[in-house]
Amino acid sequence: MALFKTTSAVSVDNDTVNKAKQLSPWKIAIIDDEPGIHDVTKFALSHFELEGRKLAFYSSFSAEEGFILLRDEPDIALAFIDVVMENDHAGLDLIERIRGELNNHSTRIILRTGQPGCAPEERVIREFDINDYKAKTELTATKLKSCVYASLRSYRDIKTIEQSQLGMEKVIQASSSVLLSHTLHNFGSAVLEQTLQLLNLNSSALYLTSFRKDLYQDTHMNLLAATGNMVSYSEIENVQSLPGEVKEYIIEAISLEKSIVHDNIYVGFYKFGQDVTSILYLQHDSALTPLQVRILELFAANVSLTFENLSSKENVQQTQRELILIIGDAIEQRSKETGAHVRRVAVMSEMLANYIGMNDDFVETMRYAAPLHDVGKIGIPESILHKPGKLTDSEWEIMKTHAEKGYNLLAASNRIIAKMGARIAYTHHERWDGNGYPRGLVADAIPIEGRIMAIVDVIDALLSKRSYKDAWSAEKVRDYLIEQSGKQFDPLMCDASLILLDKFVEIQQQMPDEPAQSTH
């Protein structure tokens, strides 16, 4: 028979779709070249419903049209396929294409035939991936409904397993993300989505938690996870920024200190210990069972614990970073001038390291290690540090020892920032041509972090006003870098710094020096 065009190969019974007001219908494909079979099947199943979901029928009248339908509608739950259409084995060929070409092993297939002799039942069931094989004459309305019930439940369970597998992959990927980025949002969302799938809940959800004692005063909570339609709220930072109805439900649960249920809304209130409170906001399609509520409570408890541990770790790390800046500032205050030098070189060295293509871990460590570059000056006498005039040769030799002193102070630590700080302190006065100190290293023998710090330290010093000089213009600094490329500085660092120089000047303007304080 002639094939319909692709655009008209499938007709949809919209009446059955419109009847399913709340839940999406189960999609049923009827692939048969006899129009009467389509009508009888739809009539027999017109009032069918499973788990609150009606049926939506999709009709195709040839094997080719059926293939197009299954290709374009991969979420067909059940397909009734006739054996004999374009030829005596068109239906069997279609099954092989569905399972092979489309790699669709989820759709349940019931093979129907009006000519059983063309495809013997035992051979067909043995050789083809189908779920049932019926002669059209034996499919009464009751038997037809029984087949549909069994097939749809099977499809539902298969999709649940598939979704759970995908969800588990997301959890594993998100776990790696947590270890790398020290953030919990991706991890929390993946775990929440996986939990809902395992519970067979078609839901949109938000998960928030707080570790603040003043929760009930300002309802400030951290948004840890979002799924479904709630993903659009991922950037919202606290309860007060949420849309009206969502915010009201969450605040109500917080105020009552208990979970609340309202129609299709479930707001779980979970309190762990004295200060940890979590809220799980769920928009769902069906009532939750006690087991589902219990599992959601376990989810809240475990994700809260994970977040609390990561938050504590982040607080410790942030404290360490701030202490490093404070130490750097303290060292600068022992020198001739005070200001924002250590904070500027931290940002500039991070920028330069990123520009030349260093990996993210190196760039981040560089930023936090840079303020330690002059830590060795703590061992230099103030009479030398504060001498207004030029240093004598012997005084200069003492001053140069700050590089090795800084290294010795930091080298014993096993922490990555301290280790890089030790190398920076030791090598940031080395020169590309070998005329630097303390060891006279040449070219690539100088660690790259030392080469970065060497040029950034000088650029910031030249752009800054000091008691013994005025601030240089950007053009004068540019000329100096060109002149010292391959001499004082690594040519790669010079080329990159010339490109970044305007941004370095902006950093100077954004983080200006404060006036020096008197040491008397």
matplotlib code that plots the C-alpha trace (Angstrom):
import matplotlib.pyplot as plt

x = [0.0, 1.1, 2.8, 1.5, 3.8, 5.8, 3.7, 0.5, 1.8, 0.6, -2.8, -3.4, -6.7, -6.7, -9.9, -8.0, -5.2, -7.5, -9.2, -5.9, -6.0, -3.4, -1.1, 0.4, -1.3, 0.3, 1.1, -0.3, 0.7, -1.6, 0.3, -2.1, -3.2, -6.9, -8.6, -11.3, -8.7, -7.8, -11.4, -12.1, -9.0, -9.7, -13.3, -12.4, -9.8, -11.8, -12.3, -9.0, -6.9, -3.9, -2.4, -4.6, -3.3, -5.5, -4.4, -3.4, -3.6, -1.2, -2.2, 0.0, -1.2, 2.1, 5.3, 7.2, 4.8, 5.2, 8.9, 8.6, 6.2, 8.5, 11.5, 9.7, 7.9, 10.5, 8.3, 5.6, 4.7, 3.0, 2.8, 0.2, 1.9, 0.2, 2.4, 1.1, 1.0, 3.2, 4.2, 3.8, 6.6, 6.4, 5.6, 8.5, 10.9, 9.5, 10.2, 13.8, 14.2, 12.7, 15.0, 18.0, 18.1, 16.3, 17.9, 14.4, 14.1, 11.6, 8.5, 6.3, 5.3, 2.2, 2.3, -1.2, -2.1, -5.1, -3.1, -1.3, 0.1, 2.3, 4.3, 4.1, 3.7, 6.5, 9.1, 8.1, 8.2, 11.6, 13.3, 11.8, 11.9, 8.2, 6.0, 2.9, 1.6, -2.1, -4.4, -6.8, -9.8, -8.8, -8.3, -11.6, -12.1, -11.2, -8.1, -7.0, -7.3, -5.3, -2.5, -2.5, -2.3, 0.6, 2.5, 2.1, 3.2, 6.2, 7.0, 6.7, 9.1, 11.6, 11.6, 12.0, 15.1, 16.5, 15.9, 17.5, 20.6, 20.8, 20.3, 23.0, 25.4, 24.6, 25.2, 28.6, 29.5, 28.2, 30.3, 33.4, 32.3, 32.0, 35.5, 36.8, 34.8, 33.9, 30.3, 27.2, 24.5, 25.1, 25.6, 22.5, 20.3, 21.6, 21.0, 17.5, 16.6, 17.9, 15.9, 12.7, 13.2, 13.9, 10.6, 8.8, 7.8, 7.3, 8.0, 9.6, 11.5, 13.6, 15.9, 17.2, 19.1, 20.4, 23.0, 22.2, 20.8, 18.8, 16.9, 13.5, 14.4, 15.4, 14.5, 17.8, 18.6, 21.0, 19.5, 21.3, 19.2, 16.5, 14.8, 12.1, 10.4, 12.2, 15.6, 14.8, 15.1, 18.7, 20.3, 18.0, 20.0, 17.3, 13.7, 12.7, 13.7, 11.4, 8.1, 5.1, 3.3, 6.5, 7.9, 4.7, 4.6, 8.3, 7.9, 4.8, 6.7, 9.5, 7.1, 5.2, 8.4, 6.7, 6.1, 2.9, 0.8, -1.5, -3.1, -0.1, 2.4, 4.6, 6.9, 9.2, 10.6, 13.7, 15.7, 19.1, 20.7, 20.4, 21.2, 20.8, 17.4, 16.4, 13.3, 12.3, 9.6, 7.9, 5.3, 4.1, 1.4, 0.2, 0.0, 3.2, 3.4, 4.9, 7.9, 8.5, 8.3, 10.9, 13.3, 13.0, 13.8, 17.0, 17.9, 17.6, 19.7, 22.5, 22.8, 22.7, 25.5, 27.6, 27.0, 27.8, 31.1, 32.0, 31.0, 33.2, 36.1, 35.5, 35.5, 38.8, 40.3, 38.9, 40.4, 43.8, 43.6, 42.7, 45.5, 48.0, 46.9, 47.1, 50.6, 51.6, 50.2, 52.1, 55.3, 54.7, 54.1, 57.7, 59.0, 59.5, 56.0, 52.6, 49.7, 47.7, 50.8, 50.3, 46.6, 47.3, 50.1, 47.8, 45.2, 47.8, 49.7, 46.4, 45.5, 48.9, 49.0, 45.5, 46.5, 49.5, 47.4, 48.2, 45.6, 42.9, 44.5, 47.8, 46.0, 44.1, 47.1, 49.2, 46.7, 46.8, 50.6, 51.6, 51.2, 53.9, 56.6, 58.4, 57.6, 61.4, 61.6, 60.3, 63.9, 65.5, 66.4, 64.2, 67.3, 67.8, 64.1, 63.5, 66.8, 65.9, 69.0, 70.8, 71.9, 75.6, 77.0, 76.9, 73.4, 72.3, 73.7, 71.7, 68.6, 69.0, 68.9, 65.1, 64.6, 66.2, 64.7, 61.2, 61.9, 63.1, 60.0, 57.6, 59.4, 58.7, 54.9, 53.1, 50.3, 50.2, 49.9, 52.8, 54.9, 54.3, 54.8, 58.2, 59.3, 58.0, 59.8, 63.1, 63.0, 61.1, 64.4, 66.1, 66.6, 66.1, 69.7, 71.1, 72.2, 69.6, 69.7, 70.1, 71.2, 71.7, 69.3, 69.0, 65.9, 63.7, 65.7, 63.6, 60.2, 57.4, 55.7, 58.9, 59.0, 55.4, 56.0, 59.2, 57.5, 54.3, 56.2, 58.2, 55.3, 53.3, 56.3, 56.9, 53.2, 53.2, 54.4, 57.1, 59.0, 62.0, 60.1, 57.0, 54.6, 55.6, 53.2, 51.9, 53.9, 57.2, 56.5, 55.7, 59.1, 60.9, 59.3, 60.3, 63.8, 64.1, 62.5, 65.1, 67.2, 65.5, 62.3, 61.1, 60.1, 56.8, 55.9, 56.9, 54.7, 51.7, 52.3, 52.4, 49.0, 47.6, 49.2, 46.1, 44.3, 47.1, 46.7, 43.0, 43.9, 46.1, 43.2, 40.7, 43.0, 45.0, 47.6, 46.7, 49.0, 52.0, 51.7, 54.4, 56.6, 57.4]
y = [0.0, 3.6, 5.3, 8.5, 11.5, 11.8, 14.7, 12.7, 9.3, 9.7, 10.8, 11.5, 11.0, 14.4, 13.6, 11.1, 13.6, 16.4, 14.1, 13.7, 17.1, 16.6, 13.7, 13.1, 10.1, 6.8, 6.8, 3.9, 3.2, 1.2, 0.2, -1.7, -1.3, -2.0, 1.2, -0.9, -2.3, 1.2, 2.1, -1.1, -0.8, 2.8, 2.0, -1.0, 1.1, 4.4, 4.4, 2.8, 4.4, 3.3, 5.3, 8.3, 8.4, 8.0, 6.8, 8.8, 6.9, 7.3, 5.7, 4.5, 2.4, 0.9, -0.4, 2.5, 5.0, 3.0, 3.4, 7.2, 7.3, 5.4, 7.5, 10.8, 9.7, 7.7, 7.7, 5.4, 3.1, 0.3, -0.5, -2.9, -4.0, -6.0, -8.7, -8.4, -4.9, -4.0, -7.6, -10.8, -9.9, -6.1, -6.1, -8.4, -6.2, -3.2, -4.8, -5.4, -1.8, -0.5, -2.6, -2.3, 1.0, 3.0, 1.1, 1.3, -1.5, 0.2, 0.3, -2.7, -4.5, -6.7, -8.3, -9.0, -10.9, -12.0, -14.6, -16.8, -19.1, -16.3, -16.1, -19.1, -18.0, -20.2, -19.0, -15.3, -15.3, -17.0, -14.9, -11.4, -9.1, -8.8, -9.0, -10.8, -12.3, -12.5, -13.5, -10.6, -12.9, -13.8, -10.3, -9.7, -6.4, -8.0, -9.7, -6.5, -4.5, -7.2, -7.0, -3.2, -3.3, -5.7, -3.9, -0.4, -1.6, -3.3, -0.1, 2.0, -0.2, -0.3, 3.5, 3.8, 1.6, 3.6, 6.9, 5.5, 4.5, 8.0, 9.5, 7.5, 8.6, 12.2, 11.5, 10.1, 12.9, 15.5, 13.8, 14.4, 18.0, 18.5, 17.2, 19.5, 22.7, 22.5, 23.4, 21.3, 22.6, 20.3, 17.3, 18.1, 18.5, 15.2, 13.4, 14.9, 14.0, 10.5, 10.1, 11.3, 8.8, 5.9, 6.8, 7.0, 10.6, 12.9, 16.0, 19.5, 20.2, 22.7, 21.8, 24.4, 24.3, 26.6, 26.4, 29.7, 30.1, 33.1, 31.2, 32.1, 35.8, 36.2, 32.9, 33.0, 29.6, 28.2, 26.7, 23.4, 21.6, 22.2, 19.8, 19.9, 23.3, 24.6, 24.6, 28.2, 29.2, 27.8, 31.3, 32.4, 32.7, 32.7, 32.1, 35.8, 35.8, 32.9, 33.4, 34.3, 30.9, 28.9, 31.4, 31.3, 27.5, 27.4, 30.2, 28.4, 25.2, 27.1, 29.0, 25.8, 23.8, 20.8, 19.4, 20.5, 18.9, 20.9, 19.4, 18.6, 20.5, 18.8, 20.8, 18.7, 20.3, 18.6, 19.7, 18.0, 19.0, 22.5, 24.7, 22.6, 23.0, 21.8, 22.4, 20.1, 21.8, 19.3, 19.8, 16.2, 14.4, 11.9, 11.5, 10.5, 7.2, 7.0, 5.1, 7.9, 10.5, 8.6, 8.3, 12.0, 12.6, 10.5, 12.4, 15.7, 14.4, 13.1, 16.1, 18.4, 16.6, 16.7, 20.4, 21.1, 19.3, 21.1, 24.4, 23.8, 22.9, 26.0, 28.2, 26.8, 27.3, 30.9, 31.7, 30.4, 32.6, 35.6, 35.0, 34.8, 38.2, 39.6, 38.2, 39.7, 43.1, 42.8, 42.2, 45.2, 47.4, 46.6, 47.9, 51.4, 51.8, 50.4, 49.9, 47.3, 45.8, 42.3, 42.3, 43.7, 41.3, 38.4, 39.4, 40.3, 37.0, 35.1, 37.0, 36.4, 32.7, 32.3, 34.1, 32.0, 28.9, 27.4, 25.0, 26.1, 24.5, 26.3, 29.7, 29.5, 28.5, 31.2, 33.8, 32.7, 32.1, 35.4, 37.5, 35.4, 36.5, 38.8, 36.9, 36.6, 40.3, 39.5, 38.5, 41.7, 44.4, 47.5, 49.7, 48.3, 48.1, 51.7, 53.2, 56.4, 56.4, 53.9, 50.7, 49.9, 46.8, 44.9, 46.1, 45.0, 41.6, 41.3, 42.5, 39.9, 37.1, 37.7, 35.4, 32.4, 33.3, 33.3, 29.9, 28.5, 29.7, 28.0, 25.0, 22.7, 22.9, 20.2, 22.5, 23.3, 27.1, 27.2, 25.1, 27.3, 30.4, 28.9, 28.6, 32.1, 33.7, 31.9, 32.7, 35.9, 37.9, 35.6, 37.0, 35.3, 36.0, 34.5, 37.8, 37.6, 36.3, 34.3, 31.4, 33.0, 30.6, 31.0, 30.9, 27.8, 26.7, 29.4, 27.9, 29.4, 30.7, 32.6, 34.0, 35.2, 36.8, 38.5, 40.5, 41.2, 42.4, 44.9, 46.1, 46.9, 48.6, 50.7, 51.8, 52.8, 56.0, 55.5, 57.9, 57.6, 57.9, 58.9, 56.4, 55.5, 55.9, 52.9, 53.8, 54.0, 50.6, 49.2, 50.5, 48.9, 45.5, 45.6, 46.5, 43.8, 40.9, 38.1, 39.9, 40.4, 38.7, 35.6, 36.8, 34.8, 36.7, 40.0, 39.4, 38.4, 41.3, 43.8, 42.6, 42.7, 46.0, 48.1, 45.7, 45.8, 49.6, 49.2, 47.0, 49.8, 52.2, 49.8, 48.9, 52.1, 52.4, 53.8, 56.5, 55.1, 55.1, 56.5, 54.0, 56.4]
z = [0.0, -0.6, 2.4, 3.9, 4.1, 7.3, 8.4, 8.2, 9.1, 12.7, 13.9, 17.6, 19.4, 21.2, 23.2, 25.3, 25.8, 27.0, 29.5, 31.4, 33.1, 35.8, 34.8, 31.4, 29.6, 28.8, 25.1, 23.1, 19.5, 17.2, 14.0, 11.7, 8.1, 9.0, 10.2, 11.9, 14.3, 15.4, 16.1, 18.0, 20.2, 21.1, 21.9, 24.1, 26.0, 26.0, 29.8, 30.7, 33.5, 35.4, 38.4, 37.6, 34.0, 30.9, 27.5, 24.4, 21.2, 18.2, 14.9, 12.1, 9.1, 7.9, 9.2, 7.8, 9.4, 12.7, 12.6, 12.1, 15.0, 17.4, 16.2, 16.8, 20.0, 22.0, 25.1, 23.6, 26.4, 24.5, 20.8, 19.2, 16.0, 13.1, 11.5, 8.0, 6.5, 3.5, 3.3, 5.3, 7.7, 7.9, 11.6, 12.4, 10.5, 12.3, 15.7, 14.7, 13.6, 16.9, 19.0, 16.8, 14.9, 17.5, 20.4, 22.1, 24.6, 26.9, 24.8, 25.4, 22.2, 21.7, 18.3, 16.7, 13.6, 11.7, 9.9, 12.6, 9.9, 8.5, 11.8, 14.0, 17.7, 19.2, 16.7, 17.0, 20.8, 20.8, 18.1, 18.6, 21.6, 22.2, 25.3, 23.9, 20.7, 20.1, 17.3, 16.7, 17.2, 20.8, 22.1, 23.8, 25.6, 28.9, 27.6, 25.9, 29.1, 31.0, 28.4, 28.7, 32.5, 32.5, 29.7, 31.2, 34.7, 33.1, 31.1, 34.3, 36.2, 33.3, 33.1, 36.8, 36.6, 33.7, 35.4, 38.6, 36.6, 35.1, 38.4, 40.0, 37.2, 38.1, 41.7, 41.0, 38.6, 41.2, 43.9, 41.9, 41.4, 45.1, 45.7, 43.0, 43.6, 47.3, 46.4, 47.2, 44.9, 42.0, 44.4, 46.3, 43.2, 41.8, 45.0, 45.4, 41.8, 42.3, 45.6, 43.9, 41.0, 43.4, 45.1, 41.7, 42.4, 39.5, 41.5, 41.5, 44.6, 46.6, 49.4, 51.9, 55.1, 57.8, 60.5, 62.1, 65.6, 64.5, 61.8, 63.2, 63.2, 59.6, 57.8, 56.1, 54.6, 52.0, 48.9, 48.4, 45.7, 43.1, 40.6, 38.0, 37.6, 40.7, 38.9, 37.8, 41.5, 41.7, 41.9, 44.8, 48.0, 50.7, 51.5, 51.3, 47.6, 46.6, 44.9, 47.1, 47.6, 47.9, 50.4, 52.5, 52.8, 53.8, 56.4, 57.7, 58.3, 60.0, 62.2, 63.2, 63.4, 61.7, 58.3, 56.5, 53.7, 51.5, 48.4, 46.1, 48.3, 50.9, 53.1, 55.2, 58.3, 59.7, 62.7, 63.5, 66.8, 68.2, 65.2, 62.0, 60.3, 56.8, 54.6, 51.7, 49.5, 47.2, 44.5, 43.7, 41.7, 44.3, 48.1, 49.8, 51.6, 55.1, 53.6, 51.0, 53.8, 55.8, 52.9, 52.2, 55.9, 55.5, 52.4, 54.3, 57.3, 55.1, 52.7, 55.7, 57.4, 54.1, 53.7, 57.3, 57.0, 53.7, 55.2, 58.2, 55.9, 53.8, 56.9, 58.0, 54.5, 54.3, 57.7, 56.6, 53.5, 55.5, 58.0, 55.1, 53.9, 57.5, 57.8, 54.4, 55.5, 58.8, 57.0, 54.7, 57.8, 58.9, 55.6, 54.5, 53.2, 54.0, 51.7, 49.7, 47.9, 49.1, 48.1, 44.7, 43.9, 44.9, 42.4, 39.7, 40.1, 39.8, 36.7, 35.1, 36.0, 34.5, 31.3, 30.6, 30.9, 34.3, 35.6, 38.1, 41.1, 40.4, 39.8, 43.0, 45.1, 43.4, 44.6, 48.2, 48.3, 46.7, 49.9, 51.5, 49.0, 51.5, 54.7, 55.3, 56.0, 59.5, 60.2, 58.9, 61.5, 61.4, 61.3, 57.8, 56.7, 57.8, 56.7, 54.7, 52.6, 50.4, 52.1, 52.5, 50.9, 54.2, 54.9, 51.4, 51.9, 55.1, 53.2, 50.6, 53.2, 53.5, 50.5, 52.2, 55.6, 54.1, 52.5, 55.8, 57.6, 55.2, 53.8, 56.7, 56.1, 54.2, 53.1, 49.4, 49.9, 52.3, 50.0, 47.0, 49.3, 50.3, 46.6, 45.8, 48.8, 47.8, 44.0, 43.3, 43.3, 40.8, 37.3, 34.0, 33.0, 36.2, 37.9, 40.7, 44.3, 46.5, 44.2, 40.8, 39.0, 35.3, 33.0, 33.5, 36.6, 38.3, 39.3, 37.3, 40.4, 41.2, 37.7, 37.9, 41.3, 40.2, 37.4, 39.3, 42.4, 40.3, 38.2, 41.3, 42.9, 39.8, 39.5, 43.2, 44.8, 47.4, 49.7, 47.4, 44.0, 42.3, 40.7, 37.2, 34.3, 32.5, 29.4, 31.4, 33.0, 29.5, 28.2, 31.2, 30.6, 27.0, 27.9, 30.6, 28.6, 28.6, 31.1, 34.4, 33.4, 31.6, 28.0, 28.3, 31.5, 29.8, 26.8, 28.9, 31.3, 28.5, 27.4, 30.9, 31.9, 31.6, 33.9, 36.4, 36.4, 37.1, 40.0, 41.3, 41.1, 42.7, 45.6, 46.4, 49.0, 52.4, 53.8, 55.7, 59.5, 61.7, 63.4, 66.2]

ax = plt.figure().add_subplot(projection="3d")
ax.plot(x, y, z, "-o")
ax.set_aspect("equal")
plt.show()
